[in-house]
Amino acid sequence: MVTEDQQLEFTCPRCRLEVIEDFYGPCSSCRTTLRVQVGGEAREVESAAYEPKMNVTPNAVATKE
């Protein structure tokens, strides 16, 4: 839990306004704007199954008959 004396006073790196926030970074209004502009729905991403390369030659001892 953050109390009043633990908040930081700094210049927002995005809009250059003086703000008092719990953590350094974009201010709360900039974060809201960024979520609307850049944020999106989470989605399932499918990837191809891993298939190892076959560029290794067999060991001569293992193939000896």
N, C-alpha and C positions, 0 to 999 in steps of 0.2 A: 504494500500500500504506500502510495506516494503522498507526502504531506506538502503543505504550502512552501515550507522552507527547502524542500528537495527539488522543486521545479527549477528549470533553467530559463534564463532570459537570454535570447539570442536573436539574430536576424535570420528570417526564413531564407534558406538558400534558393528558393524558387521565386517568391514574390518580393523579396527584400523588405518586408515589413518587420518591425520589432514585435516579437511574440514571447509569451511565457508558456512553455510546454513541459511535459514530463521527460521527453527524450529529444535529442537533436535530430532535425530532419525537416521535411516540409511541414508547414503549420496545418492545423486541422481543416481549414477551408481549402488549402491546396490539396490535401489528401482526398477530401470529398470530390473535388473537381477531377483529380486523376482517376479515382475509382469510376466516375461516370464516363470519362473520355476513353480510358485505356482498359478498364476492367471488362471481364467477359465471363461467360458461363464456363464452368469446368466441364471437360468432356473426356471421354475414354479414347485413348490413343492406342491403336493396334500396331505392333511391330512384327517384322518377319522373324520366324524361328531361327535360332542360331545354328549355322552349319559350319563346322570347322573346315579350314582349308586342308587340302590333301597335297601339300607341297613338300612333305617330309618323306624321304626315301627310307624304306625298311632297313633295319639293321642286317648286315650280312650274316651274322651268327644266327639270328632268329630265322632267316630264310634257308639256312643250310639243311640239307636233307641227307 
